[in-house]
Amino acid sequence: MIDNFYSPSYEVTPLTMAVIAQQDENGRTSTLVLEEQEEYAVTHTPSKIIDHACKFFGSSLRGRQDGTRGICGITHKAPISIDPTSGMYFFPTTSPTSPKCSWIAHSHIDQVNQGPGRQTEIIFRNHRSILLNISFGSMLNQVQRTAQYRYLLDNRIKYLQNHTADKVAEPFA
């Protein structure tokens, strides 16, 4: 039963920094998953891995995108919260329907720098860096939109915790 909720080859955790699309010489997409201390090669596309992670926490990628739209109105390349209680907020680098779409964990970013050409360098908090094929302006926009979404969602959660704690019945209490 639980196999329906997560990818048997990789599980996104709060240690996951990025889920990066890679294409081989034949155009097949695979994924490089970067964690704080390790990295993994996975055969699923990045968006499929993110969808599995969302399902593990009771939704789907589409459901999380709809939630983002409802909270802050972002409709394209929407940032998502895989699990807000553990701070897992990710944003896509392109349309999530594209096999070239990578996903970046907002909380692991330390710096965003202009790279060569239309590339952008991301330096993570553990000092690891990657170059992505996304313009510097687009990357900054994604980081800022994710910060705004995170702020709005976290405030909603805090409001509910402060205003409903004494009014909610505990099951089986």
C-alpha positions as MATLAB code, in Angstrom:
seq = 'MIDNFYSPSYEVTPLTMAVIAQQDENGRTSTLVLEEQEEYAVTHTPSKIIDHACKFFGSSLRGRQDGTRGICGITHKAPISIDPTSGMYFFPTTSPTSPKCSWIAHSHIDQVNQGPGRQTEIIFRNHRSILLNISFGSMLNQVQRTAQYRYLLDNRIKYLQNHTADKVAEPFA';
ca = [
       0.000    0.000    0.000;
       2.710    2.514    0.915;
       4.425    1.896   -2.460;
       1.657    4.017   -3.986;
       2.905    7.031   -2.050;
       6.612    7.253   -2.737;
       9.235    6.374   -5.252;
      11.010    3.182   -4.296;
      14.247    4.584   -5.729;
      14.429    7.858   -3.795;
      12.535    9.741   -1.093;
      12.711   13.546   -0.798;
      13.619   14.652    2.741;
      14.500   17.926    4.485;
      18.132   17.130    3.542;
      17.319   17.255   -0.192;
      18.827   20.393   -1.767;
      17.927   19.883   -5.428;
      16.364   17.417   -7.839;
      18.162   18.113  -11.116;
      17.162   17.011  -14.610;
      19.918   15.545  -16.739;
      19.726   14.434  -20.345;
      22.023   11.910  -21.948;
      23.246   12.040  -25.540;
      20.073   10.209  -26.682;
      17.767   12.770  -25.045;
      16.662   10.475  -22.222;
      16.028   12.239  -18.940;
      17.386   11.035  -15.644;
      17.751   12.827  -12.350;
      20.585   13.786  -10.077;
      19.398   14.294   -6.505;
      21.642   16.436   -4.319;
      21.477   16.109   -0.571;
      23.578   17.856    2.054;
      26.090   14.994    2.236;
      25.274   12.695   -0.689;
      23.993   12.551   -4.243;
      21.925    9.961   -6.070;
      21.184    9.100   -9.696;
      17.488    8.276  -10.157;
      15.715    7.058  -13.290;
      12.464    9.000  -12.739;
      12.091   12.588  -13.955;
      12.457   15.322  -11.331;
       8.757   16.239  -11.465;
       7.816   12.578  -10.961;
      10.047   12.429   -7.879;
       8.473   15.633   -6.538;
       4.979   14.251   -7.253;
       5.823   11.082   -5.295;
       7.053   13.212   -2.388;
       3.825   15.238   -2.404;
       1.773   12.043   -2.419;
       3.704   10.724    0.561;
       2.458   13.794    2.478;
      -1.163   13.406    1.341;
      -1.451   15.437   -1.852;
       0.027   15.448   -5.350;
       2.145   17.867   -7.320;
      -1.019   19.138   -9.010;
      -2.739   19.541   -5.644;
       0.207   21.484   -4.230;
       0.238   23.723   -7.320;
      -3.503   24.371   -6.894;
      -2.854   25.222   -3.251;
      -0.176   27.736   -4.236;
      -2.569   29.330   -6.720;
      -5.216   29.660   -4.006;
      -2.838   31.195   -1.473;
      -0.911   33.676   -3.590;
      -2.218   33.525   -7.158;
       0.889   32.060   -8.808;
      -0.197   29.991  -11.790;
       2.985   29.237  -13.761;
       6.159   27.610  -12.420;
       4.484   27.660   -9.012;
       6.574   26.962   -5.927;
       5.204   24.217   -3.718;
       5.389   23.013   -0.173;
       5.950   19.290   -0.085;
       5.625   19.456    3.713;
       5.450   22.861    5.421;
       5.996   21.420    8.904;
       9.488   20.265    7.947;
      10.253   23.303    5.761;
      10.300   21.465    2.445;
       9.550   24.245   -0.048;
      10.675   23.656   -3.625;
      10.438   25.650   -6.853;
      10.781   24.533  -10.480;
      13.338   25.998  -12.883;
      11.046   25.640  -15.920;
       7.557   24.320  -16.530;
       7.120   21.161  -14.426;
       5.722   19.422  -17.513;
       9.116   19.762  -19.230;
      11.570   16.893  -18.798;
      14.262   19.603  -18.390;
      12.608   20.927  -15.221;
      14.722   20.800  -12.075;
      13.465   21.487   -8.544;
      15.394   23.509   -5.978;
      14.868   23.453   -2.189;
      14.392   27.071   -1.104;
      15.749   26.594    2.418;
      19.120   25.268    1.213;
      20.028   28.264   -0.982;
      22.787   30.512    0.297;
      23.533   32.597   -2.828;
      22.361   33.006   -6.401;
      24.956   34.338   -8.866;
      25.010   35.225  -12.541;
      26.678   32.407  -14.440;
      28.166   32.334  -17.922;
      25.729   33.000  -20.753;
      22.145   32.412  -19.654;
      23.164   30.187  -16.770;
      22.814   30.787  -13.052;
      24.978   29.490  -10.247;
      23.335   28.391   -7.027;
      25.513   28.105   -3.951;
      23.934   26.027   -1.234;
      24.410   26.512    2.501;
      26.875   23.599    2.578;
      29.015   25.516   -0.013;
      28.226   23.113   -2.850;
      27.411   24.921   -6.088;
      25.636   24.017   -9.303;
      25.152   25.731  -12.669;
      21.658   25.620  -14.158;
      20.355   26.586  -17.583;
      18.047   29.310  -16.315;
      18.533   33.052  -16.596;
      19.675   34.933  -13.522;
      16.535   37.109  -13.534;
      14.219   34.118  -13.800;
      16.032   32.352  -10.952;
      15.831   35.411   -8.702;
      12.125   35.675   -9.492;
      11.569   32.025   -8.524;
      13.473   32.472   -5.251;
      11.447   35.595   -4.389;
       8.102   34.032   -5.320;
       8.928   31.014   -3.161;
       9.821   33.290   -0.241;
       6.499   35.115   -0.600;
       4.518   31.862   -0.809;
       6.398   30.442    2.171;
       5.674   33.551    4.234;
       1.947   33.473    3.407;
       1.538   29.744    4.061;
       3.565   29.812    7.291;
       1.436   32.730    8.552;
      -1.764   30.794    7.812;
      -0.480   27.784    9.690;
       0.595   29.898   12.685;
      -2.754   31.698   12.719;
      -4.655   28.405   12.776;
      -2.417   26.995   15.502;
      -2.977   30.080   17.676;
      -6.714   30.425   17.078;
      -8.014   26.874   16.944;
      -5.880   24.927   19.407;
      -8.480   25.071   22.176;
     -11.459   24.566   19.840;
     -10.454   21.412   17.984;
     -11.597   18.104   19.374;
      -8.903   15.468   19.568;
      -9.934   12.146   18.091;
      -9.855    9.231   20.511;
      -9.155   11.531   23.476;
];
